[in-house]
């Protein structure tokens, strides 16, 4: 963890506090505590110059969470080489991990055999958990690209970055036909969301052009294994790679693979992900299997369908997105909850009637209505149970009941929404 918060970060927090003024003084309190929290409690700079980030209360680093935890600092990284080096070091460590095993979602700080070593899958001492999730590979590409676009930094594009990209492209290609995949996952558990059926292969799918995912970004298993929000995210980051390998680097083989894969996945989304809601409107399904089965729902973890414009897949005013959004923010979504104090989207990962600050932040980040952003920020502060930090989830009827005292990913999503409210945007987002 950093001994001292960099002066640039303190200046930025003071700048946000001034913008909040008296009308939103409570936002400023939560922003300053949340924005500093990641640096104070989760970050370690290793001797090799790479950056290791704890998710919070678990002594491991998730590829997804670590990106989300650091992304808001990109705006400061433009001016501060210390912050820029921290993010560069994180990207390097992420791609170090990907070259160890691209199917793993969470890694140990050292090769210490910690984590879920009894799972029935190809574990090794570096791996905390090996639940394969498409987004675990999308996020490091996103951070590497946004770091370059925001600051011009290129040191993250080392040999392991290029090797990691090759591993990702190979894996996503293999998983276009999961029946030929080497990946299986079984956990000895009574919680069905933590394991895959069919001896670890997952439920059957047909080939669609999309790429298969074992688990959702909640770390809960997919029901139908073409996870649409994650395939959307894959299209976005493949576009990033297409740009990088046609401008910054020269590798025709990678560029050709990127282009083919991107077009296959996009075609698969267009042909298989569009379904009818109860009102007969065309919307995006959450998961499909290519065999005619699909689910209409959303989960609070990102990537989500609600987050599609935030990720850069579509415009927030796209008609299909708006119809999908309206459906997700209604009882047609089984994880949409309304109560005495709040309404929003929760997750199979937590209790019924618990909604997540992450999904509330995304609701705010994907609307153009500033009053709605303000409403959500007020709600997030009012439901923090006096901690001045964001939780994983809280009870819509009693915010004093919550999971996780603090959750670094949720803290930084709150900060992103505050920054967005005052016009601070990160390049690469629509």
Beta strands, then each sheet from edge to edge (+ up, - down):
strand 1: 43-45
strand 2: 51-53
strand 3: 61-62
strand 4: 106-107
strand 5: 127-129
strand 6: 226-227
strand 7: 274-276
strand 8: 282-284
strand 9: 287-288
strand 10: 294-295
strand 11: 336-338
strand 12: 343-345
strand 13: 354-355
strand 14: 393-395
strand 15: 398-403
sheet 1: 1+ 2-
sheet 2: 3+ 4- 5+
sheet 3: 6+ 9- 10+
sheet 4: 7+ 8-
sheet 5: 11+ 12-
sheet 6: 13+ 14- 15+
end
